[in-house]
Amino acid sequence: MSLLPGPGTWLIFGIVLVPVYVMVLAWFFGAPRDVSTALRGLAYLIAFVLLLWIPMYILSVIIGVIFF
């Protein structure tokens, strides 16, 4: 296994997620600025991502134990 990320990683985090990066930057640097709302939106975004990734990780570990 290589320590360098594959092309799919660069594609997803570098190109596909650009609108998300722009959205988060606009929350903090756009006008009008409301830092508390921006932080709340960022917290919701992080919570949503974690609520998706944690069960997927647990399921992948279970599948790895059962089938491999």
C-alpha positions in Angstrom: 0.0 0.0 0.0 1.4 3.4 -1.0 1.5 6.3 1.4 0.7 8.7 -1.5 -3.0 9.2 -2.3 -4.4 7.8 -5.5 -5.9 9.8 -8.4 -9.4 9.3 -7.0 -8.5 11.1 -3.8 -7.1 14.1 -5.6 -10.2 14.1 -7.8 -12.7 14.1 -4.9 -10.9 16.4 -2.5 -9.4 18.7 -5.1 -12.1 19.1 -7.8 -15.5 17.6 -6.6 -15.5 19.4 -3.2 -14.5 22.8 -4.6 -18.1 24.1 -4.3 -18.1 23.1 -0.6 -14.8 24.8 0.0 -16.1 28.0 -1.7 -19.3 27.8 0.4 -17.5 27.5 3.7 -15.1 30.4 2.7 -18.1 32.5 1.7 -19.7 31.9 5.1 -16.7 33.5 6.9 -15.4 36.0 4.3 -18.6 37.1 2.5 -20.8 40.0 3.3 -22.8 40.3 5.5 -20.7 38.5 8.0 -22.3 36.7 10.9 -19.7 34.5 12.6 -22.1 32.7 14.9 -24.3 31.6 11.9 -21.2 30.6 10.0 -19.9 28.5 12.9 -23.3 26.9 13.3 -23.4 26.0 9.6 -19.8 24.6 9.7 -20.8 22.6 12.8 -23.8 21.2 11.0 -21.7 20.3 7.9 -19.1 18.5 10.1 -21.8 16.7 12.0 -23.4 15.6 8.8 -20.2 14.3 7.4 -19.3 12.4 10.6 -22.8 10.9 10.7 -22.2 9.5 7.3 -18.6 8.4 7.6 -18.6 6.7 11.0 -21.3 4.1 10.2 -19.6 3.5 6.8 -16.3 2.9 8.5 -17.9 0.5 11.1 -19.7 -1.4 8.3 -16.5 -1.7 6.3 -14.7 -3.1 9.3 -17.5 -5.6 9.9 -17.5 -6.6 6.2 -13.7 -7.0 6.3 -13.9 -9.2 9.4 -16.7 -11.4 8.0 -15.5 -11.8 4.4 -11.8 -11.4 4.4 
